Amino acid sequence: MQFLSRWESQRLSSTTQGIPLVDGLPIEEIAGQNWQPSRGDLALPALTLDEAAFAANRDLFLRWCESAGVSVAPHAKTPMSPELALSLREAGAWGTTVANIQQAAVLLAGGERRLLLANEIGGLAAGRRLGALLGAYSDVEFHAFADSPAAVAALAEAARIAGRGELSVLVELGAGRAGARDRAAIEATIAAVLAADRLILGGVATYEGAVATPDADETMRAIAALMERTIAAFALVRHAAPGRPLIISAGGSAYFDVVARALAPSAQADGNASVLLRSGALFFADHGIYARAFAELDRRGGLVIDGARHSAVEGFQPALKLWAEVLSRPEAGLAIAGFGMRDASFDQGLPVPLRAFRDGVEQQGLAETLSVTRLNDQHAFLSVAPDSTLGVGDIIAFGISHPCTCLDRWRVVLGLDADGVVTRALPTQFG
């Protein structure tokens, strides 16, 4: 059994939130402490992961991927947890997606050996950094994006420094974010890859979320146009790389169904290509932006698995909860809870009160009378009904919106079982 050294325990304690690690306590024994956030066993606030919900989301999405004829490399930027990345891969994911060199370093150190770096890396200095990293992992299958000859040059430098015989490049096209904007830019990128030593064409990539707008119909038209451009770019890459297995990569967590319907037929017709999604947040779901996205997905027809329709809203369950204690009832209609912008995402909506507890006993109906109106750094302002019994010391479980920008505030996430008992500690590695 591996124990935390004194230095490791102090280092972890100083950079985590909500977990009272004891010097000398093996991290493997955390599950045996029988901690329950609802009882106040932990220093709050704390962020928890519903283990059953996460596993159900994973299994549902992988079943859908298999039925739709696509694969997924879950985006590790959401939790930055090697343990969760491993669990997704062992369940059937193709590999893992990262957004930059730092994230690649974390996942490689964690044991991942098939990575998609879904971004341009920068210039030659970044190429040298990537090359030094890849040089230490000669067994990794690695794919990266390029949308210009300059981006290709950086990847060629990485391959040279790493001493790799081949480095796979996906030509990225796009709108609203990175990506080649027209055929000329795509052709120039392809030509640069062909002219470079140690680089090979690995396929094409895009990101449909960058063209989304508040108008659902307009968004569907924009995504359809982007998918047409992606298919055209794939034809150019295929012409330049006949006979080579190629990847067509797209798909976040909101429009993956649209992407699959558009791209899978081209991959199937090619016979030597695969559609690779990069969804990450949907494994966690939420009570905000993705709850709304799943409702839109249901309006588009829901999840079709082996010919049967399933509701995305009912299928994907929010797995994250933020737990906090009521600190003050300073005036009528107001409560102050002990969390804030340092602890919760707020870019896509404020947290939502879900359940309230007093001395470990749920106070039925109490949470429904509460709402979060604003956040300070470490204070949440709650609107409270005039006749509310909410008191100082009560503990509230909140749902969040946008897992990516909530998880990155935490250095440890606690797994919870169906009874609300801590099952494990999951360190995150956001750097």
C-alpha atoms as one frame of an Amber mdcrd trajectory, in Angstrom:
protein
   0.000   0.000   0.000   1.359   3.372  -1.024   1.470   6.059   1.667   1.771
   9.770   1.058   5.132  11.037   2.175   5.122  13.986   4.536   6.143  16.302
   1.670   3.494  14.847  -0.665   0.791  15.173   1.972   1.707  18.772   2.705
   1.929  19.610  -0.991  -1.460  18.051  -1.756  -3.104  19.627   1.265  -1.828
  23.064   0.328  -3.201  22.905  -3.223  -6.547  21.159  -2.728  -9.936  22.283
  -1.560 -12.466  20.555   0.616 -10.556  17.429   1.629  -8.976  17.132   5.095
  -6.064  14.835   4.240  -4.264  13.634   7.366  -0.500  13.276   7.321   0.277
   9.577   6.867  -3.212   8.609   5.656  -2.921   6.521   2.475  -4.964   8.032
  -0.315  -6.322   4.531  -0.905  -7.929   4.625   2.562  -9.957   7.774   1.940
 -12.895   5.606   0.897 -12.803   3.895   4.282 -13.362   7.126   6.213 -17.132
   7.056   5.498 -17.157  10.784   4.792 -20.446  12.331   3.701 -20.590  15.949
   2.528 -24.239  16.135   3.580 -23.234  15.524   7.199 -20.505  18.135   7.196
 -17.727  15.558   7.513 -15.606  17.560   5.059 -14.302  21.066   5.041 -16.618
  22.817   2.598 -16.984  23.781  -0.185 -16.277  20.483  -1.939 -16.885  19.232
  -5.471 -18.114  15.662  -5.865 -18.588  13.207  -8.711 -21.574  10.863  -8.711
 -19.793   7.662  -9.718 -22.928   5.897 -10.954 -24.039   8.859 -13.070 -20.594
   9.208 -14.655 -20.482   5.487 -15.494 -24.011   5.567 -16.921 -23.197   8.609
 -19.085 -20.054   6.871 -20.318 -21.826   3.640 -21.180 -24.713   5.413 -22.900
 -22.468   7.539 -25.088 -20.166   4.670 -26.044 -23.215   2.598 -27.013 -24.417
   5.472 -29.172 -20.958   5.855 -30.767 -20.871   2.184 -31.697 -24.359   2.375
 -33.182 -23.520   5.576 -35.105 -20.294   4.127 -36.517 -17.996   6.687 -34.906
 -15.278   6.664 -32.259 -14.476   9.091 -29.459 -11.299  10.436 -27.924 -12.760
  12.144 -24.819 -11.364  15.621 -24.264  -9.215  15.496 -21.146  -9.312  19.277
 -20.687 -12.640  18.855 -18.887 -11.414  16.983 -15.771  -7.633  16.726 -16.383
  -7.756  13.460 -14.457  -5.566  10.600 -15.705  -7.722   8.190 -13.694 -10.903
   9.238 -15.495  -9.145   9.245 -18.871  -8.024   5.683 -18.220 -11.526   4.614
 -17.196 -12.982   5.998 -20.432 -10.348   4.340 -22.576 -10.765   1.000 -20.795
 -14.510   1.240 -21.435 -13.916   1.555 -25.178 -12.772   5.080 -26.047 -10.322
   5.313 -28.976  -7.854   7.391 -26.994  -7.659  10.817 -25.372  -7.836  14.408
 -26.642  -5.753  17.248 -25.198  -5.652  20.960 -25.968  -1.986  21.809 -25.511
   1.481  20.469 -24.802   1.095  20.783 -21.033  -2.014  18.607 -21.063  -0.259
  16.097 -23.322   2.574  15.860 -20.783   0.128  15.087 -17.962  -1.705  12.374
 -19.898   1.484  10.795 -21.211   2.889  10.657 -17.681  -0.418   9.094 -16.632
   0.016   6.250 -19.093  -1.990   7.312 -22.152  -0.391   6.249 -25.409  -2.829
   7.440 -28.063  -3.330  11.201 -28.060  -5.016  13.731 -30.304  -3.739  17.257
 -29.713  -6.778  19.147 -30.971  -5.152  22.514 -31.502  -2.289  24.276 -33.190
   0.725  24.350 -30.885   2.277  27.708 -31.842   5.644  28.419 -33.438   9.044
  26.787 -33.596   9.746  27.203 -29.872   6.544  25.271 -29.132   7.646  22.695
 -31.690  10.864  22.184 -29.795   8.951  21.751 -26.527   6.641  19.198 -28.098
   9.610  17.419 -29.646  11.350  17.118 -26.294   8.163  15.667 -24.791   7.574
  13.155 -27.586  11.211  12.138 -27.502  10.603  10.730 -24.027   7.612   8.659
 -25.224   8.664   6.909 -28.406   5.717   4.478 -28.192   2.939   7.082 -28.302
   0.564   7.377 -31.257   0.239  11.117 -31.675  -1.876  13.323 -33.944  -1.884
  17.134 -34.026  -3.699  19.927 -35.881  -2.294  22.396 -38.393  -4.106  25.115
 -40.334  -1.170  26.846 -42.052   2.351  26.209 -43.336   3.664  27.950 -40.211
   1.813  25.470 -37.988   3.176  22.625 -40.114   6.717  23.943 -39.663   6.301
  23.817 -35.877   5.179  20.187 -36.038   8.052  19.313 -38.372  10.416  20.760
 -35.780   8.743  18.637 -33.105   9.196  15.489 -35.176  12.849  16.358 -35.805
  13.626  16.990 -32.148  11.780  13.825 -31.107  13.565  11.742 -33.711  10.245
  10.373 -34.946   9.998   8.819 -38.359   6.379   9.995 -38.693   4.163  12.530
 -36.997   0.501  12.605 -38.029  -1.007  15.969 -38.987  -4.725  16.644 -39.256
  -5.501  19.626 -41.465  -7.874  21.843 -39.493 -10.494  23.953 -41.195 -12.863
  26.162 -39.339 -14.863  29.310 -38.759 -15.101  31.443 -35.655 -11.964  29.949
 -34.123  -8.779  28.410 -35.537  -8.775  26.504 -38.822  -8.081  27.203 -42.483
 -10.785  29.433 -43.904 -10.733  28.541 -47.599  -9.537  25.986 -50.141  -6.328
  27.851 -50.833  -5.338  27.723 -47.147  -6.216  24.031 -46.975  -4.170  23.238
 -50.081  -1.221  25.252 -48.753  -1.326  23.300 -45.482  -1.513  19.966 -47.299
   1.409  20.946 -49.535   3.488  21.956 -46.499   2.888  18.566 -44.846   3.833
  16.709 -48.028   7.024  18.751 -48.346   8.105  18.269 -44.728  10.357  15.520
 -43.527   8.885  13.186 -40.903   5.269  14.398 -41.271   2.335  12.474 -42.716
  -1.212  13.497 -43.511  -3.468  11.989 -40.868  -6.812  13.469 -41.906  -8.923
  16.561 -41.331 -10.462  18.232 -38.297 -12.908  20.960 -37.365 -15.019  22.169
 -34.442 -18.706  22.807 -35.016 -19.292  24.526 -31.679 -17.412  27.582 -32.915
 -20.174  28.392 -35.415 -23.072  28.012 -32.953 -25.349  31.019 -32.412 -28.281
  31.721 -30.062 -30.619  30.874 -32.958 -31.056  27.095 -33.276 -31.994  27.122
 -36.974 -29.130  29.412 -37.867 -26.771  27.150 -35.915 -27.931  24.083 -37.852
 -27.344  25.883 -41.153 -23.878  26.990 -40.072 -22.904  23.509 -38.909 -24.218
  21.968 -42.131 -22.080  24.365 -44.170 -19.039  23.576 -42.038 -19.602  19.840
 -42.474 -19.767  20.306 -46.257 -16.434  22.120 -46.130 -15.008  19.355 -43.948
 -16.043  16.672 -46.429 -14.515  18.697 -49.275 -11.269  19.114 -47.309 -11.224
  15.389 -46.603 -11.427  14.717 -50.344  -8.354  16.915 -50.877  -6.418  15.111
 -48.162  -7.485  11.729 -49.495  -6.271  12.701 -52.975  -2.912  13.689 -51.479
  -2.673  10.558 -49.308  -4.178   7.633 -51.214  -4.356   4.374 -49.336  -3.522
   5.777 -45.911  -5.904   5.377 -42.941  -7.341   8.828 -42.245  -9.254  10.507
 -39.413 -12.143  12.942 -39.744 -12.363  14.644 -36.354 -15.087  16.940 -35.021
 -17.752  16.877 -32.369 -17.985  18.486 -28.990 -20.686  17.657 -26.462 -23.619
  19.645 -27.854 -23.913  18.734 -31.564 -22.211  15.349 -31.785 -25.323  13.787
 -33.350 -25.371  16.327 -36.168 -21.675  15.807 -36.821 -21.966  12.021 -36.929
 -24.887  12.081 -39.350 -22.991  14.400 -41.666 -19.537  12.810 -41.598 -20.027
   9.070 -41.023 -21.309   8.379 -44.563 -18.158   9.911 -46.092 -15.911   7.835
 -43.857 -17.857   4.693 -44.651 -17.792   5.391 -48.390 -14.038   5.937 -48.232
 -13.517   2.568 -46.595 -10.258   3.539 -44.913 -11.310   6.459 -42.731 -12.930
   6.902 -39.337 -14.908   9.668 -37.664 -13.363  10.614 -34.326 -15.389  12.753
 -31.917 -13.774  14.752 -29.118 -16.678  15.068 -26.673 -15.693  15.535 -23.031
 -18.196  17.490 -20.946 -21.130  15.222 -21.730 -19.650  12.468 -19.550 -20.346
  14.810 -16.613 -23.488  16.522 -17.979 -24.798  19.413 -15.843 -27.824  21.416
 -14.717 -27.262  24.237 -17.211 -25.695  24.533 -20.637 -25.608  20.798 -21.359
 -29.036  20.189 -19.898 -30.248  22.708 -22.486 -28.115  21.102 -25.210 -29.599
  17.675 -24.480 -33.103  19.131 -24.658 -32.238  20.496 -28.111 -30.847  17.097
 -29.072 -34.159  15.501 -28.094 -35.970  18.032 -30.281 -33.722  16.853 -33.143
 -34.856  13.270 -32.595 -32.902  12.105 -29.550 -30.230   9.441 -29.351 -30.758
   6.693 -31.905 -29.109   3.458 -30.761 -29.590   0.377 -32.934 -32.707   1.928
 -34.424 -34.343   2.814 -31.103 -34.766   6.398 -29.934 -33.624   7.384 -26.440
 -34.059  10.687 -24.651 -30.778  12.532 -24.096 -32.349  14.514 -21.249 -33.351
  11.334 -19.458 -30.221   9.406 -20.411 -27.445  11.822 -19.473 -27.460  12.558
 -15.752 -25.574  15.415 -14.030 -22.631  13.871 -12.193 -21.122  16.916 -10.437
 -22.347  18.553  -7.239 -20.900  21.475  -5.342 -21.463  21.306  -1.576 -21.442
  24.407   0.611 -22.561  25.530   4.054 -24.803  28.433   4.937 -22.569  30.992
   6.642 -24.996  33.796   7.390 -28.654  34.868   7.338 -27.912  38.602   7.642
 -31.321  39.888   6.580 -34.759  38.720   5.516 -34.742  37.081   2.103 -30.965
  36.622   1.987 -28.547  33.840   2.847 -24.795  33.719   2.280 -23.319  30.347
   1.362 -19.629  29.508   1.591 -18.567  29.302  -2.046 -17.969  31.759  -4.839
 -16.325  32.410  -8.173 -13.174  30.654  -6.966 -15.170  27.435  -6.556 -17.936
  27.349  -9.161 -18.400  27.979 -12.866 -20.548  30.982 -13.728 -19.776  31.687
 -17.402 -22.787  29.666 -18.614 -25.140  30.145 -15.677 -25.095  30.264 -11.888
 -25.247  27.151  -9.682 -28.677  25.715  -8.871 -29.676  24.577  -5.337 -30.669
  20.907  -5.484 -30.920  19.548  -1.931 -30.569  20.963   1.580 -29.456  19.110
   4.714 -29.485  19.843   8.438 -27.446  17.624  10.725 -27.214  15.110   7.884
 -30.991  14.924   7.356 -32.442  16.191   4.098 -34.896  19.040   4.485 -37.512
  18.149   1.916 -38.639  21.009  -0.314 -36.220  23.539   1.162 -33.829  23.732
  -1.786 -36.669  24.501  -4.187 -37.289  27.784  -2.362 -33.707  28.983  -2.930
 -31.889  30.551  -5.864 -28.376  31.872  -6.383 -28.482  35.482  -7.525 -24.790
  36.413  -7.668 -21.293  35.385  -6.592 -18.331  37.129  -5.020 -14.905  35.522
  -4.832 -15.913  33.273  -1.925 -19.536  34.122  -1.188 -22.737  33.021  -2.871
 -25.812  35.226  -2.459 -29.005  33.198  -2.139 -32.508  34.524  -2.472 -34.598
  32.951   0.288 -38.382  32.814   0.651 -39.701  34.979   3.506 -40.934  31.965
   5.466 -37.890  29.780   4.750 -36.464  27.749   7.621 -32.946  27.814   6.117
 -30.420  28.381   8.882 -26.735  28.897   9.505 -24.926  25.572   9.251 -27.346
  23.993   6.805 -25.553  22.269   3.936 -26.714  22.685   0.350 -25.840  20.586
  -2.715 -25.726  22.692  -5.884 -25.840  21.688  -9.525 -23.485  23.518 -11.861
 -23.455  24.703 -15.458 -20.415  23.993 -17.679 -18.251  21.233 -16.165 -15.057
  22.429 -17.882 -14.911  25.752 -16.062 -15.979  24.248 -12.724 -13.602  21.291
 -12.572 -10.586  23.459 -13.346 -11.087  25.271 -10.037 -10.425  22.095  -8.054
  -7.320  20.065  -7.299  -9.290  17.116  -5.904 -12.747  15.855  -6.793 -14.403
  13.357  -4.471 -16.251  10.339  -5.848 -19.603   9.587  -4.190 -21.585   6.359
  -4.130 -25.375   6.071  -4.267 -25.590   6.728  -0.509 -23.576   9.947  -0.730
 -20.475   8.406   0.831 -17.017   9.306  -0.468 -15.572   6.467  -2.533 -12.243
   7.949  -3.605 -10.269  11.122  -4.200  -9.563  12.048  -7.814  -6.660  14.511
  -8.134  -6.893  16.859 -11.114  -3.808  18.180 -12.866  -4.560  21.539 -14.420
  -1.053  22.819 -13.780
